[in-house]
Amino acid sequence: MMTVHLRFRCAAKACLILVPAIWTSGCIVGPDYRKPVIDVPDTFRSQISVSDATSFADLPWWSVFRDERLQGLIKTALAYNNDLKVAVARVEQARATLAEVQSEGKPQVGYEATAGAQKSFVVQPPDSTQGLVYGAVSGVLNVAWELDVWGRIRKASDAAQANLLGQDDVRRAVILTLVSDLATAYFQLIELDRELAIAEESAGVYKSTLNLFTLRFQAGRDSELPVQRAQSAYQSSAANIQDVKRRIAEVENAISTLAGAYPGDIQRGAPLSGQSIPETPPGTTTALLERRPDILQAEQSMIAANADIGAAVANFFPKVGLSAFFGAQGVDASGFLSSLGIWNLAISAVGPIYTGGRLQAQLQQRQAVWDETVAEYQQKVLVAFQETANALTAQQTLVPQRSALEGQVSALRSSTDLALTRYQAGRASYFEVLEAQQELFPAEAQLAQTQRDQLLAVVSLYRALGGGWNAAATDEPKPVATPAGPGGALNSGG
């Protein structure tokens, strides 16, 4: 047994000398990652001011959307939204996959143990048999280590690392989308509240007009035609009220779902006219590539695709590894025990000779994936600039549009009051009154929609710029809205 130990120690020393030699003589095959050069313009289209480093996209969402009820809804959604939970779970999956891939470059140690007994009969002359009992016990420790000579494992680890970072960017994109969708739905909700108020106001006005026309008809001072026209306008406004109520319920249900709750009422904060529009400098165009999570995720996809090419190239070369096992075996035969120490140490190289084009096809497939990820990255950059330019254009054009509509509504209100006064004095027809009223209320609704669109333009720009990218969780406000339980009814507190 002493001789065995000495031989094993000599072999181990030889291994320690051989491994660094193989490791240092190896080379990492495959292309190095180089980010595609993207030429971006100095300013966004429709950008009024000169670009600078300051952007409202650097602000956390609670500094942009300051309505307390909206903040409560967002905080609740970040805690209970199921799409976000899925994204978080996928990040953990990617982290575990990375650890699994990295483990391939480390020594793999295992064991094997067996124990058994057997009784057999031995024929002895003259014609007699004797029972003989055998017992065997063995234990072996196995060690295997693939030397990453060509960088196959390293490239696979790089791909897994890029996938992990990409999934984290996906998580950030889900958060940004969730915040944006909630803000959009909330602003749509308070705009619908304003539409409902306008519809109820119009119904009241049409009802008063109907009563006036009815009294004049009954007194014989006018025909029945104004009565029927006023009745039609009143019924139309009553139907519009129910339509707006239906849309309000649908938006409330959508908000509840985003917040991880069953459909229910949503409490409001400031009305539409009380919502403030923050300053929205877009910042530099180059910062857009550093903020948008979809662009960052697309870049990680390119990194992973490049690493996969290296792994495919490494498959053309032999896999070099070390293996060893050592253990002991004991045998007992009818009371006589013997034991034996065993060991083995080997270095191996396994490589392809002919695979029918399989390895070449794998390499071509991964090169095509790389081309795909580059095109996707370039497209996402173009889409980002498109979305930003659209939001800037909306902000730029909605201001004069709102101003014009405010002037129109003011003029129509005066026109309505004047027409009604002239009708009561017998100086105007019923048609003049109804025409003025039927122009006023749609104009008021259009003004409310424009006010909403101004808020939505802020949301769109915040999302297009990748807003909230550096928001720290410790800075977030305390939750002011929580469901009654997982999937429970939403209860928004102030």
FENDA-V188513 format. One line per field, one symbol per residue. ss: DSSP state (H for helix, E for strand, L for the rest). burial: b if it has 9 or more other C-alpha atoms within 8 Angstrom, else e. Layout:
# FENDA-V188513
ss->???
burial->???
This chain:
# FENDA-V188513
ss->LHHHHHHHHHHHHHHHHHHHHHHHHLLLLLLLLLLLLLLLLLLLLLLLLLLLLLLHHHLLHHHHLLLHHHHHHHHHHHHHLHHHHHHHHHHHHHHHHHHHHHHHHLLEEEEEEEEEEEEEEEEELLLEEEEEEEEEEEEEEEEEEEELLLLHHHHHHHHHHHHHHHHHHHHHHHHHHHHHHHHHHHHHHHHHHHHHHHHHHHHHHHHHHHHHHHHHHHLLLLLLHHHHHHHHHHHHHHHHHHHHHHHHHHHHHHHHHHLLLELLLLLLLLLHHHLLLLLLLLLLHHHHHHHLHHHHHHHHHHHHHHHHHHHHHHLLLLEEEEEEEEEEEEEEELLEEEEEEEEEEEEEEELLLLLLLHHHHHHHHHHHHHHHHHHHHHHHHHHHHHHHHHHHHHHHHHHHHHHHHHHHHHHHHHHHHHHHHHHHLLLLLHHHHHHHHHHHHHHHHHHHHHHHHHHHHHHHHHHHLLLLLLLLHHHLLLLLEEELLLLLEEEELL
burial->eeeeeeebeebeeeeeeeeeebbeeeeebbeeeeeeeeeeeebbeebeeebeebbbbbbbbbebbebbbbbbbbbbbbebbeebbebbebbeebbebbeebbebbebeeeeeeeeeeeeeeeeeeeeeeeebbbbbbbbbbbbbbbbbbbbbbbbbbbbbbbbbbbbbbbbbbbbbbbbbebbbbbbbbbbbbbbbebbbebbeebbebbeebbebbeeeebeeebbeebbebbeebbebbeebbebbbebbbbbbbbbbbbbbebeeeebbeeeeeeeeebbbbebbbebbbbbbbbbbbbbbbbbbbbbbbbbbbbbbbbbbbbbbbbbbbeeeeeeebebebeebeeeeeeeeeebeebbeebbebbeebbebbbebbeebbebbbebbbbbbebbebbeebbebbeebbebbeebbebbeeeebeeebbbebbebbbebbbbbbbbbbbbbbbbbbbbbbbbbbbebeeeeeeebbbbbbeebbbbbbee
